[in-house]
Amino acid sequence: MDRNVLDGALSAHCEYPGSEEDRDTVQQEIRSKSFLVTDFFGSSGEVTDPYPDNGDEKSLKEYHDCAQFLTDLMSTRLDRLVDFLRRPAPNPAMKRMVAFGSRRLSP
């Protein structure tokens, strides 16, 4: 997810067809769960997208470099991910599904 996609996701609550209170709740839920992986793990920048795979050595190197970058990034701050996953939901009474028409933000 790049910065533009994240910004779009963070503003998606504006399209929610509920009350202002519902939109505020949706905004809080989105902001509590949406991050750039680099920001989440305490780094900066963006992950280079290796797509497309052209079946050549250059593509293989790009996929390898991306996987290595992600491995290095996560291995230094795995505790951050574990803490995030163990944290209780901010709104446990709320059903954990958010959708806009056919677009779903959660399962």
PyMOL commands that set and color helices and strands:
alter all, ss='L'
color gray80, all
select helices_A, chain A and resi 3-10+12-15+20-33+37-40+57-76+78-86
alter helices_A, ss='H'
color red, helices_A
select strands_A, chain A and resi 99-100+103-104
alter strands_A, ss='S'
color yellow, strands_A
deselect
rebuild
show_as cartoon
